[in-house]
Amino acid sequence: MGQRATQLVKLTFRNHNLDLSSRVHIMGILNVTPDSFSDGGQFTSEKAVLQAAERMITDGADIIDIGGESTRPYAQPVPVAEELRRVIPAISALRQRHSIPISIDTSKAEVAERALDAGADIINDISAMRFDTAMVDLAAKRQCPVVIMHMQGTPADMQIRPKYTDVISETIDFFKERLQSLVSQGINRQKIILDPGIGFGKTLGHNLAILNRAAEYQTLACPILIGHSRKSFLATLLGQSLIDRDLPTAIISGLLAQRQVAILRVHDVLGTAQALRLSEAIAQAR
């Protein structure tokens, strides 16, 4: 679904082999938190987690991303013990029933390690492994795929007057530095996925520039992940409430398929899957 990226990228890990150059892949968001910005408190029981994950799998998810700490603007950190209490049972329950790749959305090495032990396959770190330096050693040791995201500041302060001269060139420079650092510390470059961080220390204009120029990140020769789902910039543009953001999310997903993006991280898997199928059909028409 969706136009293939120019880079030939295959992620091989555990029992999985994802050919990210063949089509756009979908990462379904499963937040097991009481306070996430769009789905907080919905998936706090094992039954609810499994039902939500199974629906995403049926709808076309390629990866399930499980997180136990809200990273919405102005959010405060969650203690390790509480984050573990939220995510480990969810990961264990899902892994016992399904073979789908699971990513753990955390910036804490202890949480990531326990999650990998419970059956997670990918580390998705919004801090690009800067908040907890032990994360680098863990990822190097386990040789698992990692998602590193650009963020200006922290969730607590990232939306307080973010400023760039050129958001694309500056995020590319950030990724160049992180790639050099992480590879020098033993992380396989072929297992690094880059997320420009829509909504993380970005204004409306910055977000739109990233979406419009997403193909420029191909110069980094790594798979690109975009997480635009239900973000507040959609409401700013369209004047919509949170519950109405899935349609514009899907529309943007279809547009991103033509910008050489490898993975889309979304809440509404079915809507994005349909948008990608339409985008692919149009792109292949002669």
C-alpha positions in Angstrom: 0.0 0.0 0.0 1.5 3.3 -1.1 4.6 4.2 -3.2 7.7 2.3 -2.2 10.7 4.3 -0.8 13.8 4.8 -2.9 16.0 3.1 -0.3 16.0 -0.7 -0.3 15.4 -1.4 3.4 14.7 -4.7 5.0 14.4 -5.0 8.7 15.2 -8.5 10.0 14.7 -9.2 13.7 13.5 -12.0 15.9 11.0 -13.9 13.8 10.2 -11.0 11.5 11.3 -9.7 8.1 9.8 -6.4 7.1 10.5 -5.1 3.6 10.0 -1.4 4.1 10.9 -0.7 0.5 7.9 -2.7 -0.9 5.1 -0.5 0.5 4.2 1.8 3.3 3.8 0.0 6.6 1.3 0.9 9.3 2.1 1.1 13.0 -1.0 1.0 15.1 -0.9 3.0 18.4 -2.0 1.3 21.6 -1.7 3.6 24.6 -2.1 1.8 27.9 -2.2 5.1 29.8 -4.9 7.0 31.7 -4.0 10.4 30.2 -2.8 10.1 26.6 -4.2 13.0 24.5 -6.6 11.0 22.4 -7.2 7.5 23.8 -6.2 7.8 27.5 -7.9 5.3 29.7 -9.5 3.2 26.9 -7.1 0.3 27.0 -6.3 -0.4 30.7 -7.5 -4.0 30.9 -6.0 -7.1 29.2 -9.3 -7.8 27.5 -9.5 -4.2 26.1 -5.8 -4.3 25.0 -6.3 -7.6 23.1 -9.5 -6.5 21.5 -7.9 -3.2 20.3 -4.8 -5.0 19.0 -6.8 -7.7 17.2 -8.9 -5.0 15.5 -5.8 -3.2 14.4 -4.3 -6.5 13.0 -7.5 -7.3 11.2 -7.6 -3.7 9.8 -4.1 -4.0 8.4 -1.5 -3.1 11.0 2.0 -4.3 10.4 3.3 -3.2 13.9 1.6 -2.5 17.2 3.2 0.3 19.2 2.5 0.0 23.0 3.2 3.0 25.3 2.6 3.5 29.0 3.6 7.2 29.4 1.8 10.1 27.8 4.0 12.4 25.7 1.4 15.0 25.0 2.5 18.6 25.4 3.2 19.6 29.0 3.0 16.0 30.2 5.1 15.0 33.2 7.2 11.9 33.4 5.8 8.6 34.8 7.8 6.6 37.4 9.5 3.5 36.0 7.5 1.1 38.2 4.2 2.6 37.0 5.2 2.5 33.4 6.2 -1.2 33.8 2.9 -2.0 35.5 1.1 -0.6 32.5 3.0 -2.0 29.5 4.4 -5.4 30.5 1.1 -7.2 31.0 -0.1 -5.7 27.7 2.9 -6.8 25.8 2.9 -10.3 27.3 -0.7 -10.8 26.6 -0.4 -9.7 23.0 2.8 -11.7 22.4 1.2 -14.9 23.7 -1.6 -14.7 21.1 -0.1 -13.0 18.1 3.2 -12.9 16.2 2.9 -9.3 14.9 5.9 -7.1 15.6 5.5 -5.1 18.8 7.3 -1.8 19.5 7.7 -0.3 23.0 7.2 3.4 23.2 9.5 4.5 26.0 12.5 6.6 26.7 13.6 4.5 29.8 16.1 1.7 29.3 14.7 -0.4 32.1 11.2 -0.3 30.6 12.6 -1.1 27.2 14.6 -4.0 28.4 11.7 -5.5 30.3 9.5 -5.0 27.3 11.9 -6.8 25.0 12.0 -9.7 27.5 8.2 -9.8 27.5 8.1 -10.0 23.7 8.5 -6.6 22.2 10.8 -6.3 19.1 11.4 -2.6 18.5 12.3 0.3 20.8 10.5 3.6 19.9 12.3 6.4 21.8 11.0 9.9 21.5 14.2 11.3 23.0 16.4 9.6 20.3 18.2 7.9 23.2 19.2 11.1 24.9 17.2 11.0 28.1 18.5 7.7 29.3 22.0 6.9 28.0 21.6 3.3 29.1 19.2 2.9 26.1 22.1 3.0 23.7 23.9 0.1 25.4 20.7 -1.9 25.5 19.9 -1.4 21.8 23.4 -2.2 20.8 23.4 -5.4 23.0 20.0 -6.6 21.8 20.5 -5.5 18.1 16.8 -4.7 17.8 15.3 -2.1 15.5 15.0 1.4 17.0 13.0 4.5 16.2 14.7 7.7 17.1 12.6 10.9 17.1 13.5 14.6 16.8 12.1 16.7 19.6 13.0 20.3 20.6 13.0 20.3 24.4 10.9 17.8 26.4 7.2 17.0 26.5 6.9 19.4 29.4 8.2 22.4 27.5 8.5 21.4 23.8 5.5 23.6 22.7 6.8 26.8 24.4 7.8 28.9 21.4 9.6 26.3 19.2 11.9 28.0 16.7 13.8 26.9 13.6 15.5 28.7 10.8 14.7 25.7 8.5 13.0 22.8 10.3 13.9 20.3 7.6 17.7 21.1 7.4 17.9 21.3 11.2 16.2 18.0 11.9 18.3 16.4 9.2 21.4 17.8 10.9 20.1 16.4 14.2 19.7 12.9 12.7 23.1 13.0 11.2 24.6 13.6 14.6 22.5 11.0 16.3 23.2 8.4 13.6 27.0 9.0 13.9 26.8 8.7 17.7 24.6 5.6 17.8 26.5 3.7 15.1 29.8 4.5 16.8 28.4 2.9 20.0 27.4 -0.3 18.3 23.9 0.1 17.0 23.4 -1.3 13.5 22.6 1.7 11.2 20.4 -0.7 9.1 18.1 -1.0 12.1 17.6 2.7 12.8 14.3 4.3 11.8 13.9 8.1 11.9 10.9 10.1 13.1 10.9 13.9 12.4 8.6 14.4 15.4 5.3 16.0 14.2 4.0 18.0 17.1 7.1 17.6 19.2 8.5 21.1 19.5 6.9 22.2 16.2 4.5 24.9 15.2 1.8 24.4 12.6 4.1 25.7 10.0 6.9 23.4 11.0 4.5 20.4 10.9 3.2 21.3 7.5 6.8 21.7 6.2 7.8 18.3 7.4 4.7 16.7 5.8 5.3 18.5 2.5 9.1 17.8 2.3 9.2 14.4 4.0 10.9 12.9 0.9 14.0 15.0 1.7 14.8 12.8 4.6 15.7 10.1 2.1 19.1 11.7 1.9 19.8 10.0 5.3 19.3 6.5 3.8 17.2 5.3 6.7 13.5 4.4 6.9 11.3 7.4 7.8 8.3 7.1 10.2 5.7 9.9 10.4 3.4 10.2 13.4 0.7 12.7 12.4 -2.3 10.9 13.8 -5.0 13.0 15.6 -2.4 15.7 16.3 -3.6 19.1 17.4 -2.4 20.8 14.2 -5.4 19.1 12.4 -7.8 20.9 14.7 -6.0 24.1 14.2 -6.3 23.8 10.4 -9.8 22.5 10.3 -11.4 23.6 13.5 -12.4 20.1 14.5 -12.7 18.3 17.8 -10.5 15.4 18.7 -13.0 12.8 17.7 -13.2 14.1 14.2 -9.5 13.9 13.4 -9.3 10.4 11.9 -10.5 11.5 8.4 -7.9 14.2 8.0 -5.3 11.8 9.4 -6.2 9.3 6.7 -6.0 12.0 3.9 -2.5 13.0 5.0 -1.6 9.3 5.1 -2.5 9.0 1.5 -0.5 12.0 0.6 2.6 10.8 2.6 2.5 7.5 0.6 3.8 9.6 -2.4 6.6 11.1 -0.3 8.7 8.0 0.3 7.7 7.4 3.9 8.3 3.9 5.2 6.0 3.7 8.3 2.9 5.7 9.4 2.1 5.6 13.1 -1.7 6.0 13.5 -4.6 5.4 15.8 -7.2 4.5 13.1 -5.5 1.7 11.2 -8.4 0.9 8.9 -8.7 4.5 7.6 -5.0 4.7 6.8 -5.0 1.3 5.2 -7.9 2.4 2.9 -6.1 5.7 2.1 -2.9 3.8 1.2 -4.7 1.4 -1.1 -6.3 4.3 -2.9 -3.0 6.1 -3.2 -1.3 3.0 -4.6 -4.1 2.4 -7.1 -3.8 6.0 -8.4 0.0 5.9 -8.5 0.0 2.7 -10.5 -2.7 3.8 -13.0 -1.5 4.2 -16.6 
